Amino acid sequence: MVIEPPRSVTQPNDQALRARARRVIPGGMYGHMTAGPIVPPSYPQFWDHVDGPYGWDVDGTRHIDLLCGFGPMVLGYRNPVVESAAAAQAAYGDTMTGPSARMVELAELLTDTIAHADWSMFAKNGTDATATAVRIARAATGKTKLLKATPAYHGANDWFTPMLSGVAPGDRANIDYFDYNDSASLEAKVAEHSGDIAAIILTPFQHDSRKPQELVDPEFARAARTLTTGEGAALILDEVRTGIRLDLRGAWETIGVRPDLTAYSKAIANGHPIAAVVGIDALKEAASSIYVTGSFWYSAVPMAAAKATIEHALAIDAPTRIASAGELLKRGIEEQGAHLGAQISGPLQMPYLSFADDPELTVAMAFTDSAIRHGVLMHPWHTMFLSTAHTEDVIDDVLRRTARAFDEIAVLKN
């Protein structure tokens, strides 16, 4: 295979669109997809089309995409099984005056697939799902306090956004914080707020940006389950990032810990906009008592896409396939970057690359910039996401290109 030389970063179409965006969009872009000073200059802001594991930016450059839209693509871009189901439903209708039968079918599929799920509700985004889960917990318990790890991202509403501009102090008044994987820290917070805890919310593993990922300590997960049950509160697992990729039955099934409520979004429809909350039967009445809704929450096409995504992921054992790709990537990257202390942490399906003695992300920025110019889209401080479209051949191609990138920054470092 011929690997083209590293590309320039002139990107005339991308730069022109950025200039136009600055005139009509606050900041030129916002949220997690902002490509500004926090990522290298080679990182594209605007994209033209995608297919399988690849994305083409507006300047026509192809990238092997290791971000998968920041998570939604678990079966690869434009997966034919999913897109066929979505198109079939679109021919009948999408947003209608009421939901289609796909809503019931999808709820049935989720409750059949997810080990602890007795019912399902649907929305659009991960923030919708985590916020709905918290509201259900408060409705069920009549309590107000929410305990969460710090730092931990659970969405962008006033409860959870990491940026406090525009957030009133009162919006955080009923939240308190503990350290992830630290049972003593969690126990202390439970003792402090005992009697008024509605929920404890956790991610399946710690995936905060700009630091290596930390897998959950099974003893910590079990302690969280025991403490939550003892308080008569709800244990919420935020699987917005992890759903389908790690384990279709639930991310903590392998350690024998089941939550009361789980929030899903991102990959459950392979890029079609939908979120879900699933929960145990004991919380079903509380879930029916709250008022949450949205004009597009009941749209049929994303539900058809989600149904096809989950069924196909089950049929091909998607988590195992993706983990195999992740193992190849981890082994290759760590061998290539050993001289720089390259380390991939977290689950194999969601690798995070970091470098030793790199607190300012200087090496991460340089490597990401070089990798992108060699045709591999990475991010200097965000989790990567792999899909079933990242086959062994694709990962081999990635590693041929990252080898060139490592050689390039080794020269720069010297």
BELRAWO-V232058 format. One line per field, one symbol per residue. ss: DSSP state (H for helix, E for strand, - for the rest). phi: phi as a letter, one per 20 degrees, with the letter a starting at -180 (. if undefined). psi: psi as a letter, one per 40 degrees, with the letter a starting at -180 (. if undefined). A space follows every 50 residues. Layout:
# BELRAWO-V232058
ss=???
phi=???
psi=???
This chain:
# BELRAWO-V232058
ss=-----------HHHHHHHHHHHHH-HHH--HHH-------------EEEE EE-EEEE----EEEE-----------E--HHHHHHHHHHH---------- HHHHHHHHHHHHH-----EEEEE--HHHHHHHHHHHHHHHH---EEEEE- ------------------HHHH--EEEE----HHHHHHHHHHH---EEEE EEE-EE-------EE--HHHHHHHHHHHHHH--EEEEE------------ --HHH-----EEEE-HHHH-----EEEEE-HHHHHHHHH----------H HHHHHHHHHHHHHHHH-HHHHHHHHHHHHHHHHHHH-HHH--EEE--HHH -EEE-------HHHHHHHHHHHH--EE--------------HHHHHHHHH HHHHHHHHHHHHH-
phi=.edffgefdflgffffffffffeccgmnabmfefdcfecfffffedcdbb aledcdffeneecfeedlmmpfeddnflgffffffffffgfeqcecfbfe ffffffffffffeegeedbbccbdcgfgffffffffffffemddfcdbfc fbecpceffdgfdegnefgffdfddcccefmdffffgfffffdgnceead dbefbecffmbgfcfffgffffffffffffemddeddedgeegnfeafep fdffdmddfeccdcakefcloffacbccbegfdfffffeedcaagdfdfe ffffffgffffffffdlggffffffffffgffffffdgfdmfcddnfffc fceccflcfemffgffffgffffendeccfbdgecdcffefgfffgfgff fffffffffffffe
psi=hhhiiiiifdgddddddddddddehhediiaeehgbeeiidehidiidii hbeiihieeehhhhhedfffddhdeihfhdddddddddddddichaeiii eddddddddddddhdeheiiiiadiddddddddddddddddeidhhhiih ihheaeaddehehehehiddeedfhiiihhegddddddddddehefhdih hiidihfiieiiihihhdddddddddddddefahhhhgfddehdddhdeh dedeefhhidihhibceeffeihiiihiiideeddddeeihhiidedehd dddddddddddddddegdddddddddddddddddddedeefhhhiaideg ihhiiiffdefdddddddddddeeehhaieeihihiieegiddddddddd ddddddddddddd.
